């Protein structure tokens, strides 16, 4: 299993999350989005480290 934290900006941010999110951090497991968007890398890191439950927002707010 490969857990990754990714920084998204511009066209990398999913259309459903724009214009609310111009940049964000996400957590992926084996290429599948499991958490996000997050405003900071620290929030994404807490999910990746198991210190916080992941959230996946369909209608995100910053």
Buried (B, 14 or more C-beta within 10 A) or exposed (E): EEEEBBEBEEEEBBEEBEEBBEEBBBBBBEEEBBBBBBBEEEBBBBBBEEEBEBBEBEEBEE
